[in-house]
Amino acid sequence: MSTEWSAPAPPPRPVSRARTPILMAVAAAVCTLLHALAPQPLAAMAFTANSVMFGLLVARLVEDRMGLTTAERMMIRVGAPIALLVLGGLVADVVPGLSLSRSTWALVVGAGVHAAAIALAATAGRGTEDPIIGRVILPPWAIGMVVALGILPVVTVVISVDSEAGQPRPPFSALSAVRAESTVRIRVENAEQAATDYLVRVTSAGTAVVEPIPVRVEAGATWQGNLAIAGDREVEVTLALAAQPDVVYRQVRLARAPTASASASPSASPSGSPSPGP
């Protein structure tokens, strides 16, 4: 009678136990940068990838603590990213200086993935029958790597957004005109970075409806005026800088109103005053 003997399997190594969260952290760092800085189609794919990874990590965290059915795992994988977006939107709404921009969403989802990766690496396997798993699940170098991978995209995105906000923007003026029954509403917005004098001209069939309207608008402010013009007339509104009155700076054409009445008043009386810009 012979007895076969085999050596017991070695305990799990820290490297193998920390591999999944580290790989997730690396992927999340790359996706966070792409989401914040890449062109729109690539950014959308990066956002989707980070959301999926967050759902997988949260489901794995819960599964390590309690047994889950397949349906429960799927619910967590889908519901966790939605919950993260809702909570992130609430935080961005109440924290001063934050806006619901693409960079904010990139940081919110990327931070969620890294937090879940750290939690998984630190707690997965605890409470099981094998006491070794709880001890070696995350060595110090691994947790440092995961944290560093989370900090890197945050710092990069913050620097990029701050640099972009500090770039000089070209000055411009905006002109808009809309019909409201027998009234044409004209709006001039000044983003020229200085108070600017304009001339607003309104013509119909090549004939001036009113005399040119001189308008002075402070930087960042908006001027609005109303003209009573029959809806059966095509209208052209032009904007010129007072320093260059013969050069058309902005132009808007309004077609006849579909249900215009020929008996509408043809008189024109400008009115308006500067108002703060939105």
Buried (B, 14 or more C-beta within 10 A) or exposed (E): EEEEEEEEEEEBEBEEBBEBBBEBBBBBBBBBBBBBBBEEEEBBBBBBBBBBBBBBBBBBBBBBEEEBEEEBBEBBBEEBBEBBBEEBBEEBEEEEEBEEEBBBBBBBBBBBBBBBBBBBBBBBBEEEEEEEBBBBBBBEEBBEBBBEBBEBBBEBBEEBBEEEEEEEEEEEBEBBBEBEEBBBBBBBBBBBEEEBEBBBBBBBEEEEBBEBBEBEBBEBBBBBBBBBBBBBBEBBBBBBBEEEBEEEBBEBEBEEBEEBEEEBEBEBEBEBEBEEBE
